[in-house]
């Protein structure tokens, strides 16, 4: 699993680090709130035992005042971390999970058993790269520990009573539920708050990653809860609200990925060494009519383009890669075809750092992380020559 420091690395864009910090803060605050409510329950019992012990009751009262202050600080953390708006877009979460499962099966052959109850698109509003960047390492960690992983995804209606059973503060409505377990159809499970799993985690560095996951899901107006099974294994259940069926978040997105004006039929060569994040992007582009070819690095891209230059309409080129970086690859592509269409992208360099390549003929630059709608809009602008 990723180290927590990787989610705040200086190489990441300020937006990515802010989003991750906000999620981590919210996950921590939400967990503290749950733990605080559990302590309140314990305090009520202790208070009854101290009725005949005034001296000890004095210290107990002081402890309660400290807990009240902690509760107030926690509430402020939740309010302010939730107030940091992440740019969301409409994404097919079912498609996203299919891509994640395919990636897991490449890394752990025959280790992942997945069932998807929804054959049609399930649309949520969210940050695609942020969700995938936290869920994929988490599921990989489950696989490393358990060697077998059962994933079930489905749409489900959750009532106020059902959400109360899970101790969730989500609003009633239709949700996309992801169930993860190392046991098929576990029985005799007990519903517990997500914080219980954090307390049981014997590796503190992993517990902090779970806090980040918790915060990301809460930012998406979803929730996580666990089922503790008798053999000390866990069944993790994640719920995300389905778009259009629940009024659940303030979104800053203004365009829809399903806008027909963003669809196309061209062939795109996608060049990036971070292949684990591209399965879902490729699926979404293909669903919009594009044909996508994946190259692992600059050298691979040059070889593929040399053999297929008449079929490839656009090259989406990452700037930083092993073997051959984006700048070198661009000039090699130009040797093959002086009119090659190239769109640059990177999460580690700014547009000004790519200026030499842009001045030499690259048709645009996208800073990672970007929304799918931003990518497809840029692609259409290149093909329509409206830059």
C-alpha positions in Angstrom: 0.0 0.0 0.0 1.1 3.6 -0.6 2.9 5.4 2.3 0.8 8.3 3.6 3.7 10.7 2.6 3.2 9.8 -1.1 -0.3 11.4 -0.9 1.4 14.7 0.2 4.6 14.5 -1.9 5.9 17.9 -3.1 5.9 16.6 -6.7 2.1 16.5 -6.6 0.1 19.5 -7.7 -1.1 21.9 -5.0 -4.7 20.8 -5.8 -3.9 17.1 -5.3 -2.2 17.8 -2.0 -5.0 20.1 -0.8 -7.6 17.5 -1.8 -5.7 14.7 0.1 -5.1 16.9 3.1 -8.8 17.8 3.3 -9.8 14.2 3.0 -7.3 13.1 5.6 -8.5 15.8 8.0 -12.1 14.9 7.5 -11.5 11.2 7.9 -9.6 11.9 11.2 -12.3 14.2 12.5 -15.1 11.9 11.6 -13.3 9.0 13.4 -12.7 11.2 16.5 -16.4 12.1 16.5 -17.4 8.4 16.5 -14.8 7.6 19.3 -16.1 10.6 21.2 -19.7 9.3 21.1 -18.5 5.9 22.3 -16.7 7.6 25.2 -19.9 9.6 26.1 -21.7 6.3 26.5 -19.0 5.0 28.8 -19.0 8.2 30.8 -22.7 7.9 31.5 -22.0 4.6 33.2 -19.0 5.9 35.1 -21.0 8.9 36.3 -23.5 6.6 38.0 -20.7 4.7 39.7 -19.3 8.0 41.1 -22.4 9.3 42.8 -21.1 8.3 46.2 -17.5 9.4 45.5 -17.4 13.2 45.4 -13.6 13.5 45.3 -13.3 11.3 42.2 -16.4 12.9 40.6 -14.5 16.3 40.6 -11.8 14.8 38.3 -14.5 13.2 36.2 -16.2 16.5 35.7 -12.9 18.0 34.5 -12.5 15.1 32.1 -15.9 15.7 30.7 -15.1 19.4 30.1 -12.0 18.4 28.2 -14.0 16.0 26.1 -16.5 18.8 25.4 -13.7 20.9 24.1 -12.3 18.0 22.0 -15.8 17.5 20.6 -16.1 21.2 19.7 -12.7 21.1 17.9 -13.7 18.0 16.1 -16.9 19.6 14.9 -15.0 22.6 13.6 -12.5 20.3 11.7 -15.4 18.4 10.1 -17.1 21.7 9.1 -14.0 23.3 7.6 -12.6 20.2 5.9 -16.0 19.6 4.3 -15.9 23.2 3.1 -13.0 22.6 0.8 -14.7 21.8 -2.5 -13.1 19.3 -4.9 -13.9 19.6 -8.6 -16.3 16.8 -9.3 -17.7 15.4 -12.5 -20.2 12.7 -13.4 -18.5 9.4 -13.6 -19.7 5.8 -14.2 -18.6 4.2 -10.9 -19.5 0.7 -12.2 -17.1 1.2 -15.0 -14.5 2.4 -12.6 -14.7 -0.7 -10.4 -14.7 -3.0 -13.4 -11.4 -1.4 -14.4 -10.0 -1.7 -10.9 -10.9 -5.4 -10.7 -9.2 -6.0 -14.1 -6.1 -4.3 -12.8 -6.1 -6.4 -9.6 -6.5 -9.6 -11.6 -3.4 -8.6 -13.6 -1.4 -8.3 -10.4 -3.1 -11.1 -8.5 -4.2 -13.7 -11.1 -7.2 -15.7 -10.0 -7.2 -14.0 -6.7 -10.1 -11.6 -7.2 -13.7 -12.8 -7.4 -16.0 -10.0 -8.4 -19.8 -9.8 -8.9 -21.4 -6.7 -10.4 -25.2 -6.6 -10.1 -25.5 -3.6 -12.3 -25.1 -4.1 -16.1 -26.1 -0.5 -16.8 -24.0 2.7 -16.0 -24.2 3.9 -12.4 -23.4 7.6 -12.3 -22.1 9.4 -9.3 -20.5 12.8 -8.9 -16.9 12.4 -7.9 -13.2 12.9 -8.4 -12.2 9.9 -10.6 -8.5 9.9 -10.0 -8.8 10.5 -6.3 -11.2 7.6 -5.8 -9.1 5.2 -7.9 -5.8 6.4 -6.3 -7.1 5.5 -2.8 -9.2 2.4 -3.6 -6.7 0.5 -5.7 -3.9 0.5 -3.0 -6.5 -0.5 -0.4 -7.8 -3.5 -2.3 -4.2 -4.5 -3.2 -3.4 -4.4 0.5 -6.4 -6.7 1.2 -5.0 -9.1 -1.4 -1.5 -9.1 0.0 -2.8 -10.0 3.4 -5.5 -12.5 2.5 -4.6 -13.9 -0.9 -8.3 -14.0 -1.8 -10.7 -11.1 -2.3 -14.4 -11.1 -2.9 -15.8 -7.9 -4.3 -19.5 -7.3 -4.8 -21.0 -4.2 -6.3 -24.7 -3.3 -6.5 -27.3 -0.5 -6.3 -29.3 -0.4 -3.1 -32.0 1.8 -1.6 -31.1 2.8 2.0 -33.8 4.0 4.3 -33.4 6.2 7.3 -33.8 3.1 9.5 -31.2 1.2 7.5 -28.7 4.0 7.7 -29.3 4.3 11.5 -28.4 0.6 11.7 -25.1 1.4 10.1 -24.6 4.5 12.4 -24.4 6.5 9.2 -25.3 10.2 8.8 -26.0 9.9 5.1 -29.3 10.9 3.7 -31.8 8.2 2.6 -31.9 7.3 -1.1 -30.2 5.2 -3.8 -26.6 4.2 -3.3 -23.9 2.3 -5.1 -22.5 -0.3 -2.6 -19.1 -1.9 -2.8 -18.6 -4.9 -0.5 -15.1 -6.2 0.1 -14.2 -9.4 2.0 -11.7 -12.2 2.2 -14.6 -14.6 3.0 -17.3 -15.6 0.6 -20.8 -15.0 2.0 -19.6 -14.5 5.6 -22.1 -15.4 8.3 -22.5 -14.2 11.9 -21.1 -10.8 11.2 -21.6 -7.8 13.5 -21.9 -4.2 12.1 -19.4 -1.9 13.7 -18.2 1.6 12.9 -15.2 2.1 10.6 -13.2 3.3 13.6 -13.3 -0.2 15.0 -11.3 -1.5 12.1 -8.8 1.4 12.6 -8.3 0.4 16.2 -7.6 -3.3 15.2 -5.1 -2.4 12.6 -1.7 -3.7 13.8 0.2 -1.5 11.4 -0.2 2.2 12.3 0.9 3.4 8.9 -2.0 1.5 7.3 -4.5 2.9 9.8 -3.6 6.4 8.6 -4.3 5.4 5.0 -7.7 4.1 6.1 -8.3 7.5 7.6 -7.6 9.1 4.2 -9.9 6.6 2.5 -12.6 7.4 5.1 -12.2 11.1 4.4 -12.4 10.7 0.6 -15.6 8.7 0.8 -17.1 11.2 3.3 -16.2 14.0 0.9 -18.2 12.2 -1.8 -21.2 12.2 0.6 -20.8 8.4 1.1 -19.8 6.3 4.1 -17.9 3.2 5.2 -18.9 0.6 7.7 -17.6 -2.8 8.6 -18.9 -6.1 9.6 -16.7 -8.0 12.1 -16.7 -11.7 11.5 -16.0 -14.3 14.2 -12.7 -15.4 12.8 -11.4 -11.9 13.2 -11.6 -11.0 9.5 -13.4 -7.9 8.2 -16.1 -7.2 5.6 -15.8 -3.7 4.4 -18.8 -2.0 2.9 -18.6 1.4 1.0 -21.6 3.4 -0.1 -21.6 6.2 -2.6 -24.8 8.2 -3.5 -26.1 7.7 -7.0 -26.3 11.0 -9.0 -29.7 12.4 -9.7 -31.5 10.3 -7.1 -30.1 12.0 -4.0 -29.6 15.7 -3.4 -26.3 15.3 -1.7 -23.4 17.6 -2.5 -22.4 21.1 -3.7 -20.7 20.5 -7.0 -18.5 22.9 -8.9 -18.7 20.9 -12.1 -20.5 22.7 -14.9 -20.3 20.3 -17.8 -21.4 16.7 -18.4 -19.1 13.9 -19.6 -22.1 12.5 -21.5 -22.4 15.6 -23.7 -22.5 14.2 -27.2 -20.3 17.1 -28.4 -17.4 15.5 -26.6 -17.8 12.1 -28.3 -15.5 11.1 -31.1 -14.4 8.2 -33.3 -10.6 8.9 -33.5 -7.7 6.8 -32.4 -5.7 8.0 -29.5 -2.2 6.8 -28.4 -2.1 7.3 -24.6 1.5 7.4 -23.3 2.0 7.1 -19.5 4.1 4.9 -17.3 1.4 5.0 -14.5 -0.7 2.4 -16.2 -2.6 1.4 -13.1 -4.6 4.6 -13.2 -5.4 4.4 -16.9 -7.7 1.4 -17.2 -10.8 3.4 -16.3 -9.8 6.4 -18.4 -9.4 4.1 -21.4 -12.8 2.5 -20.7 -14.5 5.9 -20.5 -12.8 7.1 -23.7 -13.8 3.9 -25.5 -17.4 4.3 -24.3 -17.3 7.8 -25.9 -16.4 6.3 -29.2 -12.6 6.6 -29.2 -10.1 3.8 -29.9 -7.3 3.9 -27.4 -3.8 2.4 -27.6 -1.6 2.4 -24.4 2.1 2.9 -24.5 4.2 2.4 -21.4 6.8 5.0 -22.0 8.2 7.4 -24.6 10.3 4.7 -26.5 7.3 2.4 -26.6 5.2 5.3 -28.0 7.7 6.1 -30.8 7.8 2.4 -31.8 4.0 2.1 -31.9 3.5 5.4 -33.7 6.1 4.4 -36.3 4.2 1.2 -37.1 0.7 2.8 -37.0 1.1 6.5 -37.8 -1.7 6.5 -40.4 -4.2 5.1 -37.9 -3.3 7.2 -34.9 -5.0 10.6 -34.8 -3.7 12.0 -31.5 -0.9 11.2 -29.0 -1.6 12.0 -25.3 1.9 12.3 -24.0 3.1 12.4 -20.4 6.1 14.6 -19.8 8.0 12.5 -17.2 8.6 8.8 -17.9 11.5 6.3 -17.7 13.3 5.1 -20.9 12.5 8.2 -22.8 10.8 11.3 -21.5 8.0 13.2 -23.1 10.1 15.9 -24.6 12.5 13.5 -26.3 9.6 11.4 -27.5 7.8 14.4 -29.0 10.8 15.3 -31.2 11.2 11.6 -32.2 7.5 11.5 -33.2 8.0 14.7 -35.3 10.8 13.0 -37.2 8.3 10.2 -38.1 5.5 12.7 -38.9 6.1 16.5 -38.8 2.3 17.0 -38.5 1.8 14.6 -35.6 -0.9 15.8 -33.1 0.3 15.7 -29.5 -1.4 16.7 -26.3 0.9 17.0 -23.3 0.0 16.2 -19.7 1.9 15.9 -16.4 1.3 16.1 -12.7 4.9 17.0 -11.9 5.7 19.9 -14.3 3.9 23.0 -15.2 2.9 24.3 -18.6 5.8 26.8 -18.6 8.2 23.9 -18.2 6.8 22.3 -21.3 7.0 25.6 -23.3 9.8 24.3 -25.6 7.7 21.4 -26.7 4.6 23.6 -27.1 6.5 26.1 -29.2 7.8 23.2 -31.4 4.2 22.2 -32.2 2.5 20.3 -29.4 -1.2 21.3 -29.4 -1.9 21.8 -25.7 -1.1 20.9 -22.1 -3.2 19.4 -19.4 -2.2 19.5 -15.7 -2.9 16.4 -13.7 -5.2 15.6 -12.1 -7.8 16.7 -14.6 -11.5 15.8 -15.0 -12.5 13.5 -17.9 -14.6 16.4 -19.2 -11.5 18.6 -19.4 -9.6 15.9 -21.3 -12.4 15.2 -23.8 -13.1 18.9 -24.3 -9.4 19.4 -25.0 -9.4 16.5 -27.4 -12.4 17.9 -29.3 -10.8 21.3 -29.5 -7.7 19.8 -31.1 -9.7 18.0 -33.7 -11.8 21.0 -34.4 -8.7 23.3 -34.4 -10.3 25.6 -31.7 -7.5 25.9 -29.3 
